[in-house]
């Protein structure tokens, strides 16, 4: 009966995180609280909710006619700004990142300077593809433990022979490091993020009803400008998530095996 988010919060709590901010849309608030939200309060010291709405833009910008899709991951994090006053991690609620990833992230956030620094957990591409269709991944360039570039790659597929192919770049190495949107930032990052979002609205979005302000794009740009240093934390854990409906059975099987192997207990939060 658990959601992936339950396991994510459990792993985060074991690693040392005690506060959680859940970002949703008002349109799903009632269903979310009924299915998941009402039981989250006992899992962390503090659980708060933030809302990503398409009309949550600066006063001097207008939402294009026909725009219903939220503005992307950069805007999503920005919507949490008023609730954050400490170093923080960012995850996707429908992705499982593995136990050690949270421990590494928590430890790294204690070491980062307040200005000009961030961190991310990197995964091997071969551990993040789906057999059920194409996926989007932030393909990373890493030197000496730091991110030197990240490119949002939108159409990565796993062929039947095991080859991993991007429809634009061609064949990719299975050991390519990719971002799964597990980031760590300092509160000072919000100034950069707000500026970037305004620039996105002004120069990129225009009347495009599907344009997205993506977090990896901002990180990559600031790295190129030498304004941000991003340490890369490596995880050998297998990522998994539910990109496609057909992924559900495989995800359930993965959790079943972890329960059998003692990684988790059936009563998930009994030890906290």
SULMO-V487855 format. One record per backbone hydrogen bond with DSSP energy under -1.0 kcal/mol. NH is the residue of the N-H (numbers start at 1). CO is the residue of the C=O. E is the energy in kcal/mol with one decimal. If there is no record, write none. Layout:
{{NH & CO & E} {NH & CO & E}}
This chain:
{{6 & 3 & -1.1} {7 & 3 & -1.1} {8 & 4 & -2.2} {9 & 5 & -2.6} {10 & 6 & -2.1} {11 & 7 & -2.7} {12 & 8 & -2.4} {13 & 9 & -2.7} {14 & 10 & -2.4} {15 & 11 & -1.4} {16 & 12 & -1.0} {17 & 12 & -2.1} {20 & 46 & -2.5} {22 & 48 & -2.8} {24 & 50 & -2.3} {28 & 25 & -1.3} {29 & 26 & -1.2} {32 & 28 & -3.0} {33 & 29 & -2.6} {34 & 30 & -1.9} {35 & 31 & -2.4} {36 & 32 & -3.1} {37 & 32 & -2.6} {38 & 33 & -2.1} {39 & 36 & -1.5} {40 & 37 & -1.3} {43 & 40 & -2.1} {45 & 18 & -1.2} {46 & 18 & -1.6} {48 & 20 & -2.5} {50 & 22 & -2.4} {52 & 24 & -2.3} {56 & 53 & -2.0} {57 & 55 & -1.8} {61 & 58 & -2.1} {67 & 64 & -2.0} {74 & 213 & -2.8} {76 & 72 & -2.0} {77 & 73 & -2.1} {78 & 74 & -1.9} {79 & 75 & -1.8} {80 & 77 & -1.8} {81 & 78 & -1.6} {83 & 80 & -2.0} {84 & 81 & -1.5} {88 & 185 & -2.6} {90 & 183 & -2.6} {95 & 92 & -1.3} {96 & 240 & -3.2} {104 & 100 & -2.5} {105 & 101 & -2.2} {106 & 102 & -2.7} {107 & 103 & -2.1} {108 & 104 & -2.2} {109 & 105 & -2.3} {111 & 108 & -1.2} {112 & 108 & -1.3} {118 & 229 & -2.3} {119 & 184 & -2.3} {120 & 231 & -1.8} {121 & 182 & -2.2} {122 & 233 & -3.2} {123 & 178 & -2.5} {125 & 176 & -2.7} {126 & 174 & -2.7} {127 & 124 & -2.2} {128 & 125 & -2.2} {135 & 156 & -2.2} {137 & 153 & -2.6} {138 & 179 & -1.5} {139 & 137 & -1.0} {139 & 151 & -2.6} {140 & 177 & -2.8} {141 & 149 & -2.9} {143 & 146 & -2.7} {146 & 143 & -1.9} {147 & 230 & -3.0} {148 & 141 & -3.2} {149 & 141 & -1.2} {151 & 139 & -2.6} {153 & 137 & -3.3} {156 & 135 & -2.6} {157 & 165 & -3.0} {159 & 163 & -3.1} {162 & 159 & -2.3} {165 & 157 & -2.5} {166 & 170 & -3.0} {167 & 155 & -1.7} {170 & 166 & -2.3} {172 & 164 & -3.0} {176 & 173 & -1.8} {178 & 123 & -3.0} {179 & 138 & -2.7} {183 & 90 & -1.4} {184 & 119 & -2.9} {185 & 88 & -2.8} {189 & 186 & -2.1} {190 & 187 & -1.7} {191 & 188 & -1.1} {193 & 189 & -2.4} {194 & 190 & -2.7} {195 & 191 & -1.9} {196 & 192 & -2.4} {197 & 193 & -2.4} {198 & 194 & -2.1} {199 & 195 & -2.3} {200 & 196 & -2.5} {201 & 197 & -2.5} {202 & 198 & -2.2} {203 & 199 & -2.9} {204 & 200 & -2.0} {205 & 200 & -2.9} {208 & 205 & -2.6} {213 & 71 & -4.0} {218 & 214 & -1.4} {219 & 215 & -2.3} {220 & 216 & -2.8} {221 & 217 & -2.2} {222 & 218 & -2.5} {223 & 219 & -2.1} {224 & 220 & -2.1} {225 & 221 & -2.0} {226 & 223 & -1.7} {227 & 222 & -2.9} {229 & 116 & -2.2} {231 & 118 & -2.1} {232 & 145 & -2.5} {233 & 120 & -3.3} {235 & 122 & -1.8} {240 & 96 & -1.5} {242 & 94 & -1.2} {247 & 244 & -1.9} {248 & 245 & -1.5} {251 & 247 & -2.2} {252 & 248 & -2.5} {253 & 249 & -1.9} {254 & 250 & -2.0} {255 & 251 & -2.1} {256 & 252 & -2.2} {257 & 253 & -2.2} {258 & 254 & -1.9} {259 & 255 & -2.3} {260 & 256 & -2.2} {261 & 257 & -1.9} {262 & 259 & -1.1} {263 & 258 & -2.2} {268 & 266 & -1.3} {270 & 267 & -1.9} {272 & 269 & -1.2}}
